[in-house]
Amino acid sequence: MSDKLSDGILSGLSHIRNIGASTAFASAVCIGVCTATVLMLAAIAPAISQAAEDDAPIAKSLATMLRAGRTVISRNQDKINDPKLGDKALDGKTVLAEAVKIYRETTGADPASIDANSRHGRLLRMEMDAILEVMDAHQKTINRQGVGFKGFIPAVFGRLVSESFGRRASGIAEMKVTAPPKLVRNAKAAADEWEAAVISGKLMSPSWPKDQIFAEVSQTKGKAVYRTAIPEYYGASCLNCHGSPAGEIDITGYPKEGANVGDLGGVISITLYR
């Protein structure tokens, strides 16, 4: 119920009391107001349902492209960290082309086939442009000779792409890779109030089905939004930095968490403004 409608209802009832209206008359007004409210909510419900139906595939698509890009970076870690190799042939166009290939294999759809003028098409192209920007901006680091570990790992790539995407899609959409509080290594990735509640109350619950996405229509910054939390679980390669023994310093300089394969390790959080 809107604030204006609520104020109108309260004002009307107050006026009835002030003029000494009969209980029967007041009841009739209340019934009329409640009926109007029910009708209003019934009219709004389909719109909310439609918003969720429209936004669900967009959120999934954006997450799939982000994962595809991270997979490319993961597969090329040995090359990136080779101190003897100069040009790694991992510029923006190359990485994006490989990410698009993985996206097609995963979804069965070609990003180029998605209408560029649709909301989905615009946002997906913003994300692909973000991948291009991040890779081209970090060529000096990636191609540096004489240095082994470059620090350009999938997690860093994911954060940088999410930030670049956020600048391009400001006011339209946001994307972030976050995690349970004890696993967050960069303050920029800390969960907000909604994400924290979903992680602790839903995704970390023993009864929550593995790989099941949580999504709902919510409120953010005073606006109606469709929010999605996509759980991610540790694979074998993740344990090089996040596995055992707990407390041992990994290659990135952080203590390992002692995680196991299949543990919840992160969450892709996507916000789509209505």
C-alpha positions as a LaTeX table, in Angstrom:
\begin{tabular}{lrrr}
\hline
Residue & $x$ (\AA) & $y$ (\AA) & $z$ (\AA) \\
\hline
Met1 & 0.00 & 0.00 & 0.00 \\
Ser2 & 1.43 & 3.41 & $-0.93$ \\
Asp3 & 2.08 & 6.13 & 1.64 \\
Lys4 & $-0.51$ & 8.37 & $-0.03$ \\
Leu5 & $-3.18$ & 5.69 & 0.12 \\
Ser6 & $-2.32$ & 4.92 & 3.74 \\
Asp7 & $-2.52$ & 8.60 & 4.66 \\
Gly8 & $-5.85$ & 8.87 & 2.86 \\
Ile9 & $-7.30$ & 5.92 & 4.73 \\
Leu10 & $-6.16$ & 7.23 & 8.11 \\
Ser11 & $-7.43$ & 10.73 & 7.33 \\
Gly12 & $-10.82$ & 9.39 & 6.23 \\
Leu13 & $-11.28$ & 7.28 & 9.35 \\
Ser14 & $-10.20$ & 10.16 & 11.58 \\
His15 & $-12.76$ & 12.41 & 9.89 \\
Ile16 & $-15.51$ & 9.85 & 10.47 \\
Arg17 & $-14.67$ & 9.67 & 14.17 \\
Asn18 & $-14.57$ & 13.45 & 14.48 \\
Ile19 & $-18.08$ & 13.94 & 13.07 \\
Gly20 & $-19.48$ & 11.14 & 15.22 \\
Ala21 & $-20.37$ & 8.82 & 12.33 \\
Ser22 & $-22.10$ & 5.58 & 13.23 \\
Thr23 & $-20.13$ & 2.38 & 13.69 \\
Ala24 & $-22.02$ & 0.85 & 10.80 \\
Phe25 & $-21.05$ & 3.67 & 8.48 \\
Ala26 & $-17.38$ & 3.46 & 9.52 \\
Ser27 & $-17.41$ & $-0.29$ & 8.95 \\
Ala28 & $-18.86$ & 0.19 & 5.49 \\
Val29 & $-16.11$ & 2.67 & 4.63 \\
Cys30 & $-13.46$ & 0.26 & 5.94 \\
Ile31 & $-14.89$ & $-2.55$ & 3.87 \\
Gly32 & $-14.83$ & $-0.33$ & 0.81 \\
Val33 & $-11.24$ & 0.73 & 1.44 \\
Cys34 & $-10.08$ & $-2.83$ & 2.08 \\
Thr35 & $-11.81$ & $-3.99$ & $-1.07$ \\
Ala36 & $-10.08$ & $-1.24$ & $-3.05$ \\
Thr37 & $-6.74$ & $-2.20$ & $-1.52$ \\
Val38 & $-7.21$ & $-5.86$ & $-2.40$ \\
Leu39 & $-8.06$ & $-4.89$ & $-5.98$ \\
Met40 & $-5.01$ & $-2.63$ & $-6.13$ \\
Leu41 & $-2.69$ & $-5.38$ & $-4.89$ \\
Ala42 & $-4.27$ & $-7.84$ & $-7.30$ \\
Ala43 & $-3.49$ & $-5.43$ & $-10.13$ \\
Ile44 & 0.11 & $-4.97$ & $-9.00$ \\
Ala45 & 0.84 & $-8.68$ & $-8.48$ \\
Pro46 & 0.92 & $-9.60$ & $-12.20$ \\
Ala47 & 3.35 & $-6.74$ & $-12.86$ \\
Ile48 & 5.69 & $-8.00$ & $-10.13$ \\
Ser49 & 5.40 & $-11.54$ & $-11.45$ \\
Gln50 & 6.12 & $-10.38$ & $-14.99$ \\
Ala51 & 9.15 & $-8.39$ & $-13.82$ \\
Ala52 & 10.60 & $-11.49$ & $-12.19$ \\
Glu53 & 9.86 & $-13.59$ & $-15.27$ \\
Asp54 & 11.58 & $-11.05$ & $-17.54$ \\
Asp55 & 14.62 & $-10.48$ & $-15.31$ \\
Ala56 & 15.45 & $-14.07$ & $-14.30$ \\
Pro57 & 17.00 & $-15.05$ & $-17.65$ \\
Ile58 & 18.89 & $-11.76$ & $-17.84$ \\
Ala59 & 20.51 & $-12.30$ & $-14.43$ \\
Lys60 & 21.42 & $-15.87$ & $-15.33$ \\
Ser61 & 22.89 & $-14.74$ & $-18.65$ \\
Leu62 & 25.08 & $-12.08$ & $-17.02$ \\
Ala63 & 26.34 & $-14.58$ & $-14.46$ \\
Thr64 & 27.10 & $-17.11$ & $-17.18$ \\
Met65 & 29.21 & $-14.61$ & $-19.12$ \\
Leu66 & 31.13 & $-13.63$ & $-15.98$ \\
Arg67 & 31.83 & $-17.29$ & $-15.23$ \\
Ala68 & 32.92 & $-17.87$ & $-18.81$ \\
Gly69 & 35.44 & $-15.04$ & $-18.60$ \\
Arg70 & 36.82 & $-16.30$ & $-15.30$ \\
Thr71 & 37.18 & $-19.76$ & $-16.81$ \\
Val72 & 39.37 & $-18.32$ & $-19.57$ \\
Ile73 & 41.61 & $-16.65$ & $-16.97$ \\
Ser74 & 41.74 & $-19.84$ & $-14.91$ \\
Arg75 & 42.75 & $-21.97$ & $-17.88$ \\
Asn76 & 45.56 & $-19.53$ & $-18.68$ \\
Gln77 & 47.03 & $-19.07$ & $-15.20$ \\
Asp78 & 50.22 & $-20.97$ & $-16.01$ \\
Lys79 & 50.75 & $-18.82$ & $-19.10$ \\
Ile80 & 50.00 & $-15.58$ & $-17.23$ \\
Asn81 & 52.46 & $-16.50$ & $-14.48$ \\
Asp82 & 55.23 & $-17.70$ & $-16.80$ \\
Pro83 & 58.17 & $-15.33$ & $-16.06$ \\
Lys84 & 59.94 & $-16.24$ & $-19.30$ \\
Leu85 & 57.02 & $-15.52$ & $-21.62$ \\
Gly86 & 56.38 & $-11.98$ & $-22.80$ \\
Asp87 & 53.28 & $-11.47$ & $-24.91$ \\
Lys88 & 50.69 & $-13.91$ & $-23.59$ \\
Ala89 & 48.26 & $-13.36$ & $-26.50$ \\
Leu90 & 45.50 & $-12.63$ & $-23.99$ \\
Asp91 & 44.24 & $-9.25$ & $-25.12$ \\
Gly92 & 40.62 & $-8.21$ & $-24.75$ \\
Lys93 & 39.42 & $-9.54$ & $-28.10$ \\
Thr94 & 41.05 & $-12.93$ & $-27.58$ \\
Val95 & 39.70 & $-13.43$ & $-24.07$ \\
Leu96 & 36.23 & $-12.21$ & $-25.01$ \\
Ala97 & 36.10 & $-14.53$ & $-28.02$ \\
Glu98 & 36.94 & $-17.49$ & $-25.82$ \\
Ala99 & 34.43 & $-16.38$ & $-23.18$ \\
Val100 & 31.71 & $-16.10$ & $-25.83$ \\
Lys101 & 32.56 & $-19.61$ & $-27.02$ \\
Ile102 & 32.16 & $-20.96$ & $-23.49$ \\
Tyr103 & 28.92 & $-18.99$ & $-23.09$ \\
Arg104 & 27.54 & $-20.57$ & $-26.27$ \\
Glu105 & 28.55 & $-24.05$ & $-25.11$ \\
Thr106 & 26.90 & $-23.46$ & $-21.73$ \\
Thr107 & 23.66 & $-21.84$ & $-22.86$ \\
Gly108 & 23.25 & $-23.01$ & $-26.43$ \\
Ala109 & 22.75 & $-19.36$ & $-27.42$ \\
Asp110 & 24.99 & $-16.89$ & $-29.22$ \\
Pro111 & 25.20 & $-13.46$ & $-27.54$ \\
Ala112 & 25.16 & $-11.92$ & $-31.02$ \\
Ser113 & 21.67 & $-13.34$ & $-31.55$ \\
Ile114 & 20.24 & $-11.41$ & $-28.59$ \\
Asp115 & 18.55 & $-8.19$ & $-29.71$ \\
Ala116 & 21.03 & $-5.39$ & $-29.06$ \\
Asn117 & 18.15 & $-2.99$ & $-28.38$ \\
Ser118 & 16.55 & $-5.19$ & $-25.73$ \\
Arg119 & 17.34 & $-4.78$ & $-22.03$ \\
His120 & 19.05 & $-8.16$ & $-22.06$ \\
Gly121 & 21.08 & $-7.34$ & $-25.14$ \\
Arg122 & 22.23 & $-3.96$ & $-23.85$ \\
Leu123 & 23.34 & $-5.33$ & $-20.49$ \\
Leu124 & 25.13 & $-8.34$ & $-21.95$ \\
Arg125 & 27.03 & $-6.10$ & $-24.36$ \\
Met126 & 27.98 & $-3.80$ & $-21.50$ \\
Glu127 & 29.44 & $-6.82$ & $-19.73$ \\
Met128 & 31.35 & $-7.94$ & $-22.82$ \\
Asp129 & 32.71 & $-4.42$ & $-23.22$ \\
Ala130 & 33.79 & $-4.58$ & $-19.57$ \\
Ile131 & 35.76 & $-7.77$ & $-20.29$ \\
Leu132 & 37.49 & $-6.04$ & $-23.21$ \\
Glu133 & 38.32 & $-3.02$ & $-21.03$ \\
Val134 & 39.74 & $-5.04$ & $-18.14$ \\
Met135 & 41.95 & $-7.24$ & $-20.29$ \\
Asp136 & 43.31 & $-4.40$ & $-22.40$ \\
Ala137 & 43.98 & $-2.26$ & $-19.31$ \\
His138 & 46.10 & $-4.98$ & $-17.69$ \\
Gln139 & 48.28 & $-6.05$ & $-20.60$ \\
Lys140 & 51.42 & $-4.56$ & $-19.03$ \\
Thr141 & 50.94 & $-6.65$ & $-15.89$ \\
Ile142 & 49.98 & $-9.84$ & $-17.71$ \\
Asn143 & 52.90 & $-9.64$ & $-20.18$ \\
Arg144 & 55.59 & $-8.63$ & $-17.70$ \\
Gln145 & 58.68 & $-10.82$ & $-17.99$ \\
Gly146 & 60.88 & $-11.80$ & $-15.08$ \\
Val147 & 57.92 & $-11.96$ & $-12.71$ \\
Gly148 & 56.11 & $-15.16$ & $-11.83$ \\
Phe149 & 52.85 & $-14.70$ & $-9.99$ \\
Lys150 & 51.12 & $-11.64$ & $-11.43$ \\
Gly151 & 48.12 & $-11.51$ & $-9.09$ \\
Phe152 & 45.77 & $-11.53$ & $-12.08$ \\
Ile153 & 43.64 & $-14.44$ & $-10.92$ \\
Pro154 & 39.98 & $-15.30$ & $-11.72$ \\
Ala155 & 38.73 & $-13.60$ & $-8.54$ \\
Val156 & 40.51 & $-10.34$ & $-9.40$ \\
Phe157 & 39.29 & $-10.52$ & $-13.00$ \\
Gly158 & 35.72 & $-11.07$ & $-11.77$ \\
Arg159 & 35.87 & $-8.07$ & $-9.44$ \\
Leu160 & 37.33 & $-5.79$ & $-12.08$ \\
Val161 & 34.77 & $-6.82$ & $-14.70$ \\
Ser162 & 31.93 & $-6.36$ & $-12.20$ \\
Glu163 & 33.17 & $-2.85$ & $-11.35$ \\
Ser164 & 33.55 & $-1.89$ & $-15.01$ \\
Phe165 & 30.10 & $-3.28$ & $-15.78$ \\
Gly166 & 28.65 & $-1.32$ & $-12.86$ \\
Arg167 & 30.00 & 1.95 & $-14.24$ \\
Arg168 & 28.51 & 1.24 & $-17.64$ \\
Ala169 & 25.16 & 0.06 & $-16.28$ \\
Ser170 & 24.83 & 2.67 & $-13.52$ \\
Gly171 & 21.22 & 2.99 & $-12.42$ \\
Ile172 & 20.22 & $-0.03$ & $-14.51$ \\
Ala173 & 22.09 & $-2.98$ & $-13.04$ \\
Glu174 & 24.84 & $-4.01$ & $-10.62$ \\
Met175 & 26.93 & $-7.13$ & $-10.32$ \\
Lys176 & 29.26 & $-8.33$ & $-7.59$ \\
Val177 & 30.99 & $-11.50$ & $-6.52$ \\
Thr178 & 30.68 & $-11.78$ & $-2.75$ \\
Ala179 & 30.97 & $-14.59$ & $-0.20$ \\
Pro180 & 30.24 & $-15.58$ & 3.40 \\
Pro181 & 31.93 & $-13.02$ & 5.71 \\
Lys182 & 34.79 & $-15.29$ & 6.80 \\
Leu183 & 35.77 & $-15.92$ & 3.17 \\
Val184 & 35.82 & $-12.31$ & 1.94 \\
Arg185 & 39.39 & $-11.23$ & 1.21 \\
Asn186 & 38.68 & $-7.82$ & $-0.30$ \\
Ala187 & 36.47 & $-5.30$ & 1.49 \\
Lys188 & 34.97 & $-4.30$ & $-1.87$ \\
Ala189 & 33.45 & $-7.77$ & $-2.08$ \\
Ala190 & 31.79 & $-7.66$ & 1.35 \\
Ala191 & 28.13 & $-8.65$ & 1.29 \\
Asp192 & 25.51 & $-5.95$ & 1.79 \\
Glu193 & 22.58 & $-6.45$ & 4.15 \\
Trp194 & 20.43 & $-8.32$ & 1.62 \\
Glu195 & 23.28 & $-10.53$ & 0.43 \\
Ala196 & 24.36 & $-11.36$ & 3.98 \\
Ala197 & 20.84 & $-12.38$ & 4.93 \\
Val198 & 20.46 & $-14.56$ & 1.85 \\
Ile199 & 23.85 & $-16.21$ & 2.32 \\
Ser200 & 23.32 & $-17.05$ & 5.99 \\
Gly201 & 19.59 & $-17.76$ & 5.87 \\
Lys202 & 19.34 & $-19.52$ & 2.52 \\
Leu203 & 22.49 & $-20.56$ & 0.69 \\
Met204 & 24.39 & $-21.81$ & 3.76 \\
Ser205 & 21.43 & $-23.72$ & 5.14 \\
Pro206 & 22.00 & $-27.51$ & 5.14 \\
Ser207 & 18.59 & $-27.90$ & 3.54 \\
Trp208 & 19.30 & $-25.53$ & 0.64 \\
Pro209 & 19.57 & $-27.52$ & $-2.64$ \\
Lys210 & 23.01 & $-27.26$ & $-4.17$ \\
Asp211 & 23.22 & $-24.91$ & $-7.17$ \\
Gln212 & 19.74 & $-23.51$ & $-6.52$ \\
Ile213 & 19.52 & $-19.78$ & $-7.20$ \\
Phe214 & 17.72 & $-17.44$ & $-4.80$ \\
Ala215 & 15.91 & $-14.46$ & $-6.32$ \\
Glu216 & 13.23 & $-12.02$ & $-5.29$ \\
Val217 & 11.75 & $-8.61$ & $-6.04$ \\
Ser218 & 13.05 & $-6.27$ & $-3.35$ \\
Gln219 & 13.87 & $-2.63$ & $-2.58$ \\
Thr220 & 17.30 & $-1.06$ & $-2.98$ \\
Lys221 & 18.12 & 2.65 & $-2.71$ \\
Gly222 & 14.40 & 3.39 & $-2.68$ \\
Lys223 & 13.81 & 1.59 & $-5.97$ \\
Ala224 & 12.14 & $-1.69$ & $-6.89$ \\
Val225 & 14.76 & $-4.23$ & $-7.96$ \\
Tyr226 & 15.04 & $-7.84$ & $-8.97$ \\
Arg227 & 17.86 & $-9.38$ & $-6.94$ \\
Thr228 & 19.56 & $-12.67$ & $-7.64$ \\
Ala229 & 22.09 & $-14.63$ & $-5.58$ \\
Ile230 & 23.84 & $-17.43$ & $-7.47$ \\
Pro231 & 25.83 & $-19.81$ & $-5.27$ \\
Glu232 & 29.30 & $-20.96$ & $-6.29$ \\
Tyr233 & 31.15 & $-23.91$ & $-4.82$ \\
Tyr234 & 34.82 & $-24.72$ & $-4.50$ \\
Gly235 & 36.29 & $-26.99$ & $-7.15$ \\
Ala236 & 39.56 & $-28.89$ & $-6.85$ \\
Ser237 & 41.61 & $-26.06$ & $-8.39$ \\
Cys238 & 40.19 & $-23.59$ & $-5.85$ \\
Leu239 & 41.78 & $-25.49$ & $-2.99$ \\
Asn240 & 45.25 & $-24.36$ & $-4.06$ \\
Cys241 & 44.37 & $-21.08$ & $-2.36$ \\
His242 & 41.38 & $-21.97$ & $-0.18$ \\
Gly243 & 42.05 & $-25.54$ & 0.96 \\
Ser244 & 44.17 & $-27.12$ & 3.68 \\
Pro245 & 46.00 & $-26.72$ & 5.88 \\
Ala246 & 43.91 & $-23.88$ & 7.24 \\
Gly247 & 46.03 & $-20.86$ & 8.07 \\
Glu248 & 48.83 & $-21.64$ & 5.66 \\
Ile249 & 49.68 & $-18.63$ & 3.49 \\
Asp250 & 48.74 & $-19.20$ & $-0.15$ \\
Ile251 & 50.37 & $-17.77$ & $-3.26$ \\
Thr252 & 48.27 & $-14.59$ & $-3.04$ \\
Gly253 & 49.47 & $-13.85$ & 0.50 \\
Tyr254 & 46.25 & $-14.79$ & 2.32 \\
Pro255 & 45.78 & $-17.62$ & 4.83 \\
Lys256 & 43.97 & $-20.65$ & 3.46 \\
Glu257 & 40.47 & $-21.30$ & 4.83 \\
Gly258 & 40.68 & $-25.10$ & 5.02 \\
Ala259 & 37.80 & $-25.50$ & 2.57 \\
Asn260 & 36.74 & $-28.70$ & 0.86 \\
Val261 & 35.50 & $-29.38$ & $-2.65$ \\
Gly262 & 31.78 & $-28.59$ & $-2.77$ \\
Asp263 & 31.79 & $-26.00$ & 0.02 \\
Leu264 & 30.04 & $-22.69$ & $-0.66$ \\
Gly265 & 32.87 & $-20.41$ & $-1.71$ \\
Gly266 & 31.20 & $-17.42$ & $-3.29$ \\
Val267 & 28.01 & $-15.84$ & $-4.57$ \\
Ile268 & 27.37 & $-13.90$ & $-7.75$ \\
Ser269 & 24.98 & $-11.13$ & $-6.77$ \\
Ile270 & 23.07 & $-9.36$ & $-9.54$ \\
Thr271 & 20.71 & $-6.43$ & $-9.08$ \\
Leu272 & 18.40 & $-5.35$ & $-11.90$ \\
Tyr273 & 16.60 & $-2.06$ & $-11.35$ \\
Arg274 & 12.98 & $-1.80$ & $-12.47$ \\
\hline
\end{tabular}
